[in-house]
């Protein structure tokens, strides 16, 4: 499925959280905290507002966006205002 965000929206592929602690203990999926980082897959049409580009690694607001699954992978559509930072 191809999804193209409109306006000031950004499509983000959610990055998986840590499944092990630093000492090697496996964290069960029910105890894993939702990550707040992802990779930009597509950007909307409002180029004056959008400050990120495809393949940027970003941090977004914890409760932002609409969740959807594309080809089995977790994605979010968020407003540009919900993108907090670009990560290097």
N, C-alpha and C positions, 0 to 999 in steps of 0.2 A: 504494500500500500504506500502511496506517495502522499505526503501531507505538506501543504504549503501554507504557512501562517500568513495572516493578513494584518495590515496596519502596523501597530507597534508591538506585535507579538513575536516571540522567539521560540523555536522548537529545540528542546534540549534532550539529549540522550543521557539518562541518569547513570552515573558511575556506581558500580557495586561497592558496598561497604566492606570493611575488614571482616574476614571470617575467622581470623585467629588473633590472639593477643600477641604482644611482643615476646612473651615467654613460650608461645606455641599452643596455648589452650584454645580449643575450637569454641567459637561463640555460636550458640544455636540461632537459627534464623529468627525465631520469635523474640530473641533478646538483642538482635542487631538494631542499631539505631539507623534511622533513615539518613542517607547522605544528603548533603546540600550542595554537591558539586556535580557537574556534568559537562558534556561537550556540545557545543552549538552545532546542530544539524542543518537548520535552515532559519532564515530571518524573514520578517515581514516586508511589506512594500513601503513603509514610511521611513525612508532612508535619512530624513532629517533628525529623527528621534533615536534610531537604533545606532548604538555605539559599539556593537560587537559584530564579528564576522564568522562565517562558517569555520569550524575546527578550533575555535577559541575554547579553552577550558575556563568555565565560569563557576562562581558561587552564587546561589540564588536564595531567596527568602524561604524559610522552612515550610511555611504553609501556603506557598504561592502556587498558582497554576492549576491546570486541568491535566490529570493523568490519563495516559493512553498507552496501549501496547502496539508496537509496530514491529512486525516480523518476530514476535516473541520477546522483544527488548522493551524495557520500561522507558517511556518518554514523558516529557512535560511540555505543555504550551504555556508560557508565562508572558506577562507584559514586560516591556523593557525596564520599567521602574522597579520590577521585582528582582532584576539581576543586580547583585550587590558588588561584584568585583570580577575582574579578569585575572586568572591565575597563571603564573609562569611555570 
